[in-house]
Amino acid sequence: MDIAVCSACDTAYAPLQSLTAPTIRDYCKIQGYEPRVSIYGSLIRPPSWHKLIEIGKCLAEGFEAVLWVDTDAIVVRKQISIQSLMVEGKNLYLSSNWLGLNCGVILLKNAPSTRKLLHMAWSQTQLINHPWWEQAAIRAIIDNGLFDRDELLELPSSIFNSEEYYGGCLVYHMPDTPLTERIKRFGAILRSQSGDSDESRAVTESLSRRQATDR
């Protein structure tokens, strides 16, 4: 199955991306997926909105499925395949936290309904400056019955999009946390995980350089 794993951010989050992106590339190398990690150039909306464009590009290229992972998240259990999460007839996969559906980690199959969802979400211009950005738009579309809930599968957050770190989750996500604290926490986790892979060594070297600069 042809699958892309995407993540992007603006330049302000580039230091965080230097830590989290290698976990995506490592995961893709293990599973045979295509990593799509980038830094946004010009922006016409708050950065989070632009994930809709990046996901849409991958679907337009013909990928059968796209996993989006926010920059403030790392792939932890790389043995969990995306295919193992998929169910026949389900085209949109999300998890919830205490606020409801969370779009920091989102999986879409390439289907007319998901392509339409991206277009409809981008069209919710009244929500451009909503504190939850595109997440508010996607949730509004689902809540208003404009996306068939029968195509939505809500995956356990403890596996798909966990806000508690443990070794059994696919993705550990750290929203609503100051950038410096995210860098500190992810750095500690990745140092403890670093092994012999090229990506792990790159993470360790990046952390060493950052620590030397901070002294």
C-alpha positions in Angstrom: 0.0 0.0 0.0 1.4 3.4 -1.0 1.4 5.6 2.1 2.8 9.0 2.9 3.6 10.3 6.4 3.5 14.1 6.5 4.5 16.7 8.9 5.3 20.4 8.4 5.7 23.6 10.5 6.7 27.2 10.2 10.3 28.5 10.9 9.5 29.2 14.6 9.0 25.4 15.2 12.1 24.4 13.1 14.1 23.6 16.3 11.4 21.3 17.4 11.1 19.7 14.0 14.8 18.9 14.0 14.1 16.6 16.9 10.7 15.1 15.9 11.1 14.7 12.2 13.8 12.0 12.4 11.3 9.7 14.2 9.0 10.0 11.2 11.8 9.3 8.7 12.9 6.3 10.8 9.3 5.0 10.9 8.9 5.3 7.2 12.2 3.5 6.6 11.1 0.6 8.7 7.6 0.4 7.2 8.3 1.3 3.6 6.3 4.6 3.7 7.1 7.9 2.0 8.2 10.7 4.5 7.0 14.2 3.6 8.6 16.6 6.1 8.9 20.2 5.3 9.0 23.8 6.6 6.3 26.1 5.2 7.3 28.9 2.9 4.8 31.7 2.5 1.6 31.3 4.6 -1.8 32.7 3.9 -3.4 31.5 7.2 -2.2 30.4 10.6 0.3 27.5 10.1 -2.0 24.7 11.4 -4.4 25.3 8.5 -1.8 24.4 6.0 -1.8 20.8 6.9 -5.0 20.6 4.8 -3.0 21.7 1.8 -0.1 19.3 2.5 -2.4 16.3 3.0 -4.3 17.3 -0.2 -1.1 17.4 -2.2 -0.3 13.8 -1.2 -3.8 12.5 -2.0 -3.6 14.3 -5.4 -0.3 12.5 -6.1 -2.1 9.2 -5.7 -1.0 8.0 -2.3 -3.6 5.5 -1.0 -3.4 6.9 2.5 -1.8 9.8 4.3 -0.9 10.0 8.0 -0.4 13.5 9.3 1.7 14.0 12.4 2.0 17.5 14.0 5.5 18.8 14.7 4.9 18.5 18.4 4.7 14.8 18.2 7.0 11.8 17.8 6.6 8.3 16.4 7.3 5.9 19.3 6.3 2.3 18.5 7.5 2.0 14.9 6.4 -1.6 14.7 2.8 -0.5 14.4 1.9 -0.3 10.8 -0.7 2.1 9.4 -2.4 -0.8 7.6 -3.0 -2.5 10.9 -5.1 0.5 12.0 -7.3 0.5 9.0 -10.8 -1.0 8.7 -12.8 -1.7 5.5 -15.3 1.1 4.9 -13.5 3.6 7.2 -11.8 6.5 5.5 -11.0 8.9 8.3 -9.2 8.0 11.5 -8.8 10.2 14.6 -8.5 10.1 18.3 -10.1 12.2 21.0 -8.8 14.0 24.1 -10.8 15.7 26.8 -11.7 18.4 24.4 -13.0 16.1 21.7 -11.6 15.0 18.3 -8.0 16.0 17.9 -6.4 16.6 14.5 -2.8 16.7 15.6 -2.6 13.1 14.3 -4.9 12.2 11.5 -5.1 9.4 9.0 -7.0 9.6 5.7 -7.6 7.1 3.0 -7.6 8.5 -0.5 -11.4 8.6 -1.1 -13.8 11.2 -2.6 -15.2 11.8 0.9 -11.8 12.7 2.4 -10.8 14.9 -0.5 -14.1 16.7 -0.1 -13.6 17.0 3.6 -10.3 18.8 3.1 -11.9 21.2 0.6 -14.9 21.9 2.9 -12.6 22.4 5.9 -10.5 24.9 4.0 -13.7 26.7 3.0 -14.7 27.4 6.7 -13.2 30.9 6.5 -15.2 32.1 9.5 -13.0 29.8 11.6 -9.6 31.0 10.3 -8.7 32.6 13.6 -10.4 30.1 15.8 -8.1 28.9 18.6 -8.3 25.4 17.2 -7.9 26.4 13.5 -8.6 23.6 11.0 -9.5 21.2 13.9 -12.5 23.4 14.6 -13.5 23.3 10.9 -13.2 19.5 10.7 -15.1 19.0 13.9 -17.9 21.4 12.7 -18.2 19.5 9.4 -18.5 16.2 11.3 -20.9 17.5 13.9 -23.1 19.1 11.3 -23.4 15.8 9.4 -21.5 17.0 6.3 -19.2 14.0 6.6 -20.6 10.5 7.0 -19.8 9.3 10.5 -19.9 5.8 9.2 -16.7 6.5 7.4 -15.0 7.8 10.6 -13.2 5.5 13.0 -12.2 6.9 16.3 -9.0 5.0 17.4 -7.9 4.7 21.0 -5.8 7.7 21.9 -3.5 5.5 24.0 -2.3 3.9 20.7 -2.9 6.5 17.9 -2.4 9.9 19.5 -1.3 9.6 23.1 -0.8 12.6 25.3 0.9 10.3 27.8 4.3 8.9 26.9 4.7 5.2 27.0 6.4 2.6 24.7 3.2 1.1 23.3 1.8 4.2 21.5 2.3 4.8 17.8 2.5 8.6 18.4 3.2 10.6 21.5 1.7 14.1 21.1 2.5 17.1 23.3 0.0 19.9 22.5 -0.6 23.0 24.6 3.0 23.0 26.0 5.5 25.8 25.7 8.0 25.2 22.9 11.1 25.2 25.2 9.4 22.5 27.4 8.5 20.4 24.3 12.2 20.5 23.2 13.4 19.6 26.6 10.9 16.7 27.1 11.4 15.3 23.6 15.1 15.6 23.9 15.1 13.5 27.0 12.9 10.8 25.5 14.9 10.6 22.3 18.3 10.5 24.1 16.9 7.5 26.1 15.7 5.8 22.8 18.7 6.6 20.6 20.2 3.5 19.1 22.3 2.7 16.1 20.1 4.0 13.2 21.2 6.9 11.1 18.2 8.9 12.2 18.9 8.1 15.9 22.5 9.3 15.5 21.2 12.5 13.8 18.9 13.2 16.7 21.7 12.6 19.3 24.1 14.9 17.3 21.4 17.6 17.0 20.8 17.4 20.8 24.5 17.6 21.5 24.9 20.7 19.3 21.8 22.3 21.0 23.1 21.7 24.5 26.5 23.2 23.6 24.8 26.3 22.2 22.7 26.7 25.3 25.6 26.6 27.7 
